[in-house]
Amino acid sequence: MKLQIENVSLSIEGDSILENLNLNVDEHEILSIIGPSASGKSSLLRMIAGFENINSGKIKLNNSIVDDMVTKVEPQKRNIGIIFQDLALFPHLNCKDNILFGISKNCIDQKLNRLDRLASLLGISQILESFPHEISGGQQQRVAIARALAPKPEILLLDEPFSALDEELKDTLISDVKKLLKEEKITAIVITHNIKEAFQLSDKIAFLDNKKIMQCDTAYNLYHKPLTKEIAQFCGIGSFINGSVVDMNHVSTNLGNLFGNTSKFAPGSKVIVMIRPDDIIHDDDSTQSAKVIEKIFHGSDFLYKLELTKDETVFCYTSSHHNHAINEVIGIKPEIDHLIIFD
């Protein structure tokens, strides 16, 4: 199912939550919505589901209006599945009956076939007779996903579905959920505060801030071509250093002259340059150097925080074989494939 949100504004109890928001989600696409706390992400999901009434604009599903203040399709008629953060499994029902709850009108063979398929895809066949309090948090997440998918919704909405899981469980579940959504050909919209989750799961990512979608793009473009400093900071580790535009292809910084597209700035313009850890290469033979002021060991690599000047620092990923001490000066060189600059 395709979703179109056109110039939608939303207020709740007199407070403006969203203003003239636009968003398109293609059929069978997985979209993550990220952004600061209290930016309206959950309200946006509730609005799509039909639980909140918009103040202006249009919401369309497959080009049919479901909300424009004149037409209002009720939530139960939108064929949308929802998984909230608290999961809301029925404690008095076992996992099997929780999953079958939304398809009680189907014939018994249809229900059992659907149950078997989802249980197999999500790896929960062995816990179907167990009650929610008898299984782990990760298993509860899988049961909640199976229950939401059982009626074959055309869109699935997930609000922070992986937030309570440890990293190992989370990585496995995200991989399984992505595979399942693609196999079932379900359009999905996921709210998350975790950029790693968004990168792993999504075809596209929308950044919500200031009551609008500020950028909707691939994970690659949000990381390497962010439209604002806020998006750049949210989407990964980085630091900002001062620069001065030399010409349409170079900016002068304390890392030297950096190459990239500076055409939207006039020569001499003062700019801010974002430097990612993967932009800085540790090179013992380099004539440039920086002082190690912090280090974090990741096993296969170190993340070094390096001091260029008293006021400017950058980060650098380096193989863990290069174990340098705090306050040690090491050789570095910039290797920047995507120049990110702001006013």
N, C-alpha and C positions, 0 to 999 in steps of 0.2 A: 504494500500500500504506500502511496505517495502522500506526504504531508506538506501543506503550504500554509504558512502563517504570514498574513499581509497586514502591515501597519497596525498591529494589535497593541492596545493599551489595556492595562489591568490595574484596578485599585481594590484594596481589601480594607474594609472598615475605614475608608477615607484616605488611606495611605497609598500613594502611587508606587506600584511595584515594577511595572513594565510600561514603556512608552514607545509607541510607533515601532514595535519590534517586528522584524522580518526574518523568516527562516524557512528554507526549503530542505526537505529530506526526501531523497529519491527512494523509489521502490527497492526493497531488499537491502537497503543501506543500514549500516550501524553507525550511529552518530553519538558521540559523547559531548555533554555540555559541561564545561568547566568554568571557573571564575571564583572570585573572592566569596567569603562567607556572607550570607545575607544579601546576595546579589539578585535573588529571585529565582534560583534554579528549580527548587521544588515547586514553587508557585507556577512556573512555566509548565512543568509536568502535569500538575493538577488541572491547569487550564486546557491542555491538550486532551486530557481524559474526560473533561466536561464537568469537573467538580467546582470550578470557579467560573463566574460569568464575566466575560470581557466587557470593557467600556466602549471600545471602538475597534474597527478593523474586521478581518475575516479569518476564519480557520477552515481549511478545506482538506478533505480526505478523498483521494482519487478524483480531484476536481469538483467534488460535491461539497457544498457549504454545510458545515455542521454547527457553526456558530457565527452569526453576524449581528446579534442582538435582535434580529427579526426571526430568523430560523435558529432553533436550538435543539440539536439532536441529543437525547438523553445519554448519559454515560454507558448504560447497558446496551445501547443500540449502536455503539461506535466500533464494535469488534476490536477492542483494545484490551490487552492484558497488562496488569500492573503488579510490580513487586516493590513494596515499600521497605524502608530500612529495617523496620521491626519484624518483617516477614509475616506476622499475624497468622501463623499456622494454628489450626484448631487443636487445642490441647487434649480434647476428649476423643479425637479421631486419630486412628493410626495413620501412617504415612500413605498407605494405599487409599484410604478413604479421603484424606486431605486432597490428594491428586485428583480423585474422581469427583470431588464435590461440584466442580464447575461444569461437569458433563453428565449430570444425573439423568437428563432426559434422553440420552442416547441408549440404544439397545445394548444388551450385556456384551455381545461380541465386539461391538465398536468400542465400548469402554475398555475392555480387556486388551484389545489390540493396541489402543492408544497408550494404555498404561505400560504394556510390555515394551513398546518402542521407546517411550520417554525414559523408563527405568533403565533400559539397556544403554541408551545414549548418555545418560547422566551417571551411570554406574551406581545405582541405588537399589538394584533388584533384591539384594540381600537384607534390606531394612524395611521393606514394605509393610511388614506386620508390626513394626516397632512404633511407639508413640514419640512425639517430638522431644519430650524430656529425656528419652532414652538414647538419643543419638547426638553426635557432635554438632558444633556450629556449622562446620562445612557441609555436613550431611543435611542439616536443616535448610541451608541455602539451596542445595540441589532439589530438595523436595518442593520448596517454594517456587523455584523456577519451573519444575515439572507441572505443578498445579496451575501456574499462570499460562503455560503453553498447551495444557490439555484441551481447551476449547478451540485450538488453532486460531489464535488472534492474528490479525493482519499487521498489527503494530504491538510491540511490547515496550512498556515503559519501566525502567529500573531506577530506583532512587537509592544511591549509595549501596548497591547490592553486595559489595565485597568488603565493606569497611571493617567488619568484625573479625576478619580472618587473618591468620598469620601469613607471611609472604609465600611460603612453600605451598600451602593450601590454595592461596589466592591465585598464584600463577597457573596451577593445574586447572582450577575451576574456570578461570578466564579463557584458557585455551579450549576447554570443553564447551563452554557456553558459546563462544564464537563459532566453533564448528557446527554446533547444533542450530544456531540461528541461520547460518548459511544453508545447511541441509534442509531446514524447514521453510526457507525463503521468507523469513519474517523481517520486516523493518523494525529496527530497535533504536530507542533513544535512552541513553544512560547518563544519569547524573553522577558525577564523581568529583572529589576534591584532589584525587591522586592522579598526577599527570602520567605516571608510569602505567596505571590501569588504562587510561585513555589511549595512550600510544599502543598498548598491546591489543586492545579490543577493537578500535574504531577504524572505519573507512575515512571518516572526517571528524573534525572536532570543532565545536563552536565555543567561543569565549564570550561569556555574558558578563557585562559590567556596565555601570551607569544606565541600567534599565534597558539596554539594547544588546544585540549581538554585535560585538566589535570586530570579530573576524571569524569566518567559517571556512575551514580549509583542511588540507591533509596535515597529518602529524608532522611530516617533513617540512612543510611550509611554515607551520606555526613555530617550529623550532628554529629554522634557518632564515625565515622571512617574516618575522612578526611585525605587525603594523604599529604596535605601541610598546613603550617600555614595560608597561604592566604585563602585557602578553609575553614579552621576552623573558621577564623575571619569573613568571608563573610556569613557563614551559621548560625550565631547566636551569642548572647552575650557570652563573655568569657574573661578570663584573663590568662596570662602566668606567671608561677612561676618557679624558678630554682629547679632542682632535681639532684640527684646522684643515679645511678643504683646500687642497693645492690646485686641483683641476678636476675635470669631470670623471677622472679615473683614480685619483689618489687623495688620501687624507693623511696629514702629518700627525704623528702621536709619539709618545715616549717609547713605543715599540718600533719606531721608524716610520717610513712612508708605507702605508698599507694600500693595496690595490683593490679596487671594486668600483661599483657604479655609484658615483656621487653627483650625478647630473641634476638632481632636484635641488642642489645647494649651490649657491654662487661661490666662486673662488674667494678664499678668505673667511668664509662662514665658520663660526665656532659650532662644533657639533659634539655629541656624545657617541662614543663607539662602544658597542657591546662585544666583549671578548668571552667566548665559551672556553671551557677547559680543553676541548679538542682543537682549539685554534693555536695552542701553545705547545711546541715540541721541545722536550728536553734534549739538548745537544751539547755535549762536553766541548766540542770544537768551535762552538759559536763565539763570536766576539761580543754578543749581547749577554747580559747576565741579570739575575734577580736573586733576592735573598729569600730563603725559605722561612716563613713566619708561622705557618701551621701545616700539619700533615695528618691525613686520615688513611689508615691502612685498610684496603678492600680485599686483600688476599692476592688477586692477580695484579693489582695496581695500587699505587698511591694517588690520592688527590692532594696535591700541594697547593697551598696559598702562598703566592710569591709577591714580594714587595718590589715594585718598580721604582717608586719614589715615596716620600713620606706620606703622600696623599693618595697614591694609586697602587692598587693591587690587582693581580689576575690569578686565575686558577689554572692548574695544569695536571692532566692525567699522565702518569709515568709508570712504566713497568715496575713491579715490586722488587725487581733485581736492583733498581737504582734507589738505595735506601740512604737518603741524605738527612743530616741533622738539622734541627731548628737553628736558625741564624747562619747556616751554611749558604754560601753564594754559589749558584749553579748556572751553567750556560743554557740559554734558551733561544728559540727563534720563532717568530710568528709564521704560521702556515694557514692562512685564512682563505677559504674558498667562498664564503658567504659574508660579505661585509654588511654588518648591521649598524646603521647610524640613525640618530635622532637629533632633533633640534636641542 
